[in-house]
Amino acid sequence: MADSARIGTPLPPPDTTQVQVSGATEYHIGPMDVLDISVFQVADLTRTVQVDAAGQITLPLIGQVMVAGKTVTQVQSDIAAKLAAKYLQSPDVTVFVKEYTSQKVTVDGSVNQPGVYAISGKTTLLQAIAMARGTDKDANYKRVVIFRMINNQRMAAVFDIGQIRAGRMDDPEIFGNDVVVVDRDGMKSVLRGVTGAVPIFSIFRPVG
């Protein structure tokens, strides 16, 4: 098990953050997300914009566009349609989610301030725990679990944050809607029976 902890395994992203245009499942854009927008061969229309609190962005020529709750593909189609209506012939629009500012992670268990925290851009497991004011005196560093929806199934992976802090294990990325639970030592365990099916560090396995 120690070897597995040192080597680690790349973690698959959850269903809700697959933003590739060709993906079967796509992230739904939310307020305060940051988008990179480009129009092929039209440099003046290429820019980085932030979604406002009302879920809209403002672009040259076409003005405000409602994007909140829509997928990347839907927003690309909306922008292309507005440009094609008056300004360009068959515009090729690309939208990329640069920062998932609207996403949240739940941090629970043996931390000083359990709660739901907003994440912006790339966030790691140690950073998520730091948002919850770190671990408390009862924390079991060897049993920190990330729960994640992957392929429409709830999965879990166990990490040793002592190994991560020592540089012997990668600090995994956290995505929106992940749940991080820091277990407690001994009889105080909050995860007894939940992670029995996850014997190897950093491998996501089905739970529940």
LOROVEX-327193 format. One line per field, with one value per residue (C-alpha): residue number from 1; residue in three letters; z, x, y. Coordinates in pm, whole numbers. Layout:
<pts>
resi: c(NUM; ...) .
resn: c(ALA; ...) .
z: c(Z; ...) .
x: c(X; ...) .
y: c(Y; ...) .
</pts>
This chain:
<pts>
resi: c(1; 2; 3; 4; 5; 6; 7; 8; 9; 10; 11; 12; 13; 14; 15; 16; 17; 18; 19; 20; 21; 22; 23; 24; 25; 26; 27; 28; 29; 30; 31; 32; 33; 34; 35; 36; 37; 38; 39; 40; 41; 42; 43; 44; 45; 46; 47; 48; 49; 50; 51; 52; 53; 54; 55; 56; 57; 58; 59; 60; 61; 62; 63; 64; 65; 66; 67; 68; 69; 70; 71; 72; 73; 74; 75; 76; 77; 78; 79; 80; 81; 82; 83; 84; 85; 86; 87; 88; 89; 90; 91; 92; 93; 94; 95; 96; 97; 98; 99; 100; 101; 102; 103; 104; 105; 106; 107; 108; 109; 110; 111; 112; 113; 114; 115; 116; 117; 118; 119; 120; 121; 122; 123; 124; 125; 126; 127; 128; 129; 130; 131; 132; 133; 134; 135; 136; 137; 138; 139; 140; 141; 142; 143; 144; 145; 146; 147; 148; 149; 150; 151; 152; 153; 154; 155; 156; 157; 158; 159; 160; 161; 162; 163; 164; 165; 166; 167; 168; 169; 170; 171; 172; 173; 174; 175; 176; 177; 178; 179; 180; 181; 182; 183; 184; 185; 186; 187; 188; 189; 190; 191; 192; 193; 194; 195; 196; 197; 198; 199; 200; 201; 202; 203; 204; 205; 206; 207; 208) .
resn: c(MET; ALA; ASP; SER; ALA; ARG; ILE; GLY; THR; PRO; LEU; PRO; PRO; PRO; ASP; THR; THR; GLN; VAL; GLN; VAL; SER; GLY; ALA; THR; GLU; TYR; HIS; ILE; GLY; PRO; MET; ASP; VAL; LEU; ASP; ILE; SER; VAL; PHE; GLN; VAL; ALA; ASP; LEU; THR; ARG; THR; VAL; GLN; VAL; ASP; ALA; ALA; GLY; GLN; ILE; THR; LEU; PRO; LEU; ILE; GLY; GLN; VAL; MET; VAL; ALA; GLY; LYS; THR; VAL; THR; GLN; VAL; GLN; SER; ASP; ILE; ALA; ALA; LYS; LEU; ALA; ALA; LYS; TYR; LEU; GLN; SER; PRO; ASP; VAL; THR; VAL; PHE; VAL; LYS; GLU; TYR; THR; SER; GLN; LYS; VAL; THR; VAL; ASP; GLY; SER; VAL; ASN; GLN; PRO; GLY; VAL; TYR; ALA; ILE; SER; GLY; LYS; THR; THR; LEU; LEU; GLN; ALA; ILE; ALA; MET; ALA; ARG; GLY; THR; ASP; LYS; ASP; ALA; ASN; TYR; LYS; ARG; VAL; VAL; ILE; PHE; ARG; MET; ILE; ASN; ASN; GLN; ARG; MET; ALA; ALA; VAL; PHE; ASP; ILE; GLY; GLN; ILE; ARG; ALA; GLY; ARG; MET; ASP; ASP; PRO; GLU; ILE; PHE; GLY; ASN; ASP; VAL; VAL; VAL; VAL; ASP; ARG; ASP; GLY; MET; LYS; SER; VAL; LEU; ARG; GLY; VAL; THR; GLY; ALA; VAL; PRO; ILE; PHE; SER; ILE; PHE; ARG; PRO; VAL; GLY) .
z: c(0; 74; -281; -423; -213; -344; -708; -727; -1029; -1238; -1128; -1384; -1386; -1273; -1514; -1449; -1550; -1886; -2101; -2425; -2708; -2829; -2484; -2413; -2081; -2055; -1779; -1724; -1706; -1399; -1273; -1224; -1442; -1677; -2047; -2331; -2652; -3000; -3350; -3625; -3833; -3646; -3391; -3272; -3139; -2943; -2573; -2213; -2033; -1693; -1653; -1444; -1145; -1377; -1585; -1888; -2088; -2316; -2655; -2938; -3207; -3040; -2687; -2397; -2421; -2152; -2076; -1722; -1712; -2066; -2191; -2386; -2706; -2648; -2586; -2899; -3101; -2949; -3022; -3374; -3447; -3329; -3537; -3844; -3823; -3910; -3924; -4036; -4271; -4096; -3800; -3628; -3253; -2979; -2608; -2332; -1958; -1815; -1451; -1281; -1032; -972; -859; -497; -294; 33; 302; 601; 877; 1097; 988; 1188; 982; 778; 503; 136; -33; -372; -588; -861; -1116; -1033; -670; -501; -209; 33; -76; -19; 333; 397; 306; 596; 828; 821; 1003; 1372; 1646; 1576; 1203; 1047; 779; 609; 540; 349; 95; -217; -333; -699; -967; -1259; -1547; -1350; -1057; -713; -672; -394; -356; -40; 8; 270; 316; 520; 210; -2; 231; 230; -151; -184; -335; -584; -451; -653; -821; -674; -901; -846; -657; -505; -140; 72; 403; 650; 866; 1243; 1430; 1588; 1717; 1616; 1247; 1034; 735; 882; 625; 360; 212; 262; -113; -172; -59; -289; -265; -547; -735; -772; -689; -677; -338; -202) .
x: c(0; 289; 420; 79; 73; 409; 339; -18; -244; -387; -742; -1023; -1227; -1589; -1880; -1965; -1629; -1580; -1583; -1445; -1679; -1692; -1763; -2090; -2118; -2044; -1995; -2276; -2141; -2223; -2196; -1840; -1685; -1415; -1444; -1194; -1384; -1235; -1375; -1165; -981; -1149; -889; -1098; -1362; -1118; -1115; -1141; -1463; -1614; -1976; -2156; -2382; -2684; -2523; -2443; -2138; -2096; -1926; -1849; -2116; -2373; -2385; -2516; -2540; -2700; -2462; -2541; -2681; -2568; -2296; -1992; -2147; -2471; -2288; -2077; -2394; -2565; -2272; -2231; -2601; -2595; -2285; -2425; -2753; -2592; -2214; -2033; -2091; -2063; -1856; -1638; -1669; -1470; -1548; -1319; -1390; -1073; -1185; -1465; -1534; -1892; -1793; -1799; -1640; -1763; -1499; -1612; -1491; -1191; -1126; -1151; -1424; -1634; -1838; -1897; -1629; -1609; -1313; -1157; -922; -706; -745; -569; -666; -433; -571; -928; -839; -671; -999; -1154; -884; -683; -721; -810; -632; -830; -750; -629; -389; -381; -756; -861; -1128; -1246; -1595; -1670; -1929; -1759; -1957; -2280; -2150; -2037; -1671; -1416; -1038; -828; -523; -252; -196; 115; 265; 149; 307; 631; 638; 603; 254; 98; -148; -461; -678; -1020; -1317; -1655; -1906; -1632; -1677; -1360; -1383; -1093; -1136; -1082; -849; -959; -1311; -1398; -1378; -1648; -1572; -1578; -1733; -1758; -1410; -1355; -1382; -1100; -785; -540; -453; -560; -766; -1128; -1359; -1741; -1903; -2254) .
y: c(0; 234; 184; 271; 583; 694; 619; 745; 734; 1022; 1090; 1096; 1418; 1409; 1410; 1777; 1921; 1756; 2068; 1928; 2016; 1657; 1513; 1337; 1515; 1886; 2135; 2385; 2739; 2945; 3305; 3436; 3165; 3296; 3207; 3226; 3304; 3303; 3341; 3185; 3447; 3735; 3850; 4146; 3907; 3690; 3774; 3653; 3744; 3679; 3574; 3835; 3769; 3758; 3482; 3697; 3800; 4100; 4069; 4314; 4350; 4124; 4266; 4058; 3680; 3462; 3173; 3053; 2702; 2629; 2396; 2507; 2370; 2561; 2889; 2840; 2787; 3091; 3322; 3184; 3233; 3595; 3671; 3495; 3685; 4018; 4016; 3698; 3409; 3069; 3194; 2932; 3004; 2830; 2864; 2734; 2750; 2903; 2920; 2729; 3006; 2900; 2550; 2437; 2159; 2013; 1952; 1747; 1519; 1594; 1953; 2273; 2434; 2187; 2348; 2415; 2624; 2794; 2697; 2908; 2764; 2464; 2352; 2062; 1840; 2019; 2355; 2234; 2120; 2455; 2628; 2438; 2578; 2257; 1927; 1901; 1703; 1382; 1365; 1042; 1167; 826; 820; 1128; 1039; 1219; 1123; 1203; 1127; 950; 799; 854; 649; 765; 678; 722; 733; 736; 957; 997; 1370; 1299; 1137; 1431; 1686; 1488; 1496; 1119; 1135; 1374; 1632; 1545; 1806; 1880; 1953; 2114; 1895; 1678; 1582; 1562; 1376; 1367; 1058; 1045; 813; 486; 440; 796; 702; 864; 642; 292; 61; 331; 298; -74; -118; 129; -55; 127; 493; 726; 468; 566; 271; 248; 310; 280) .
</pts>
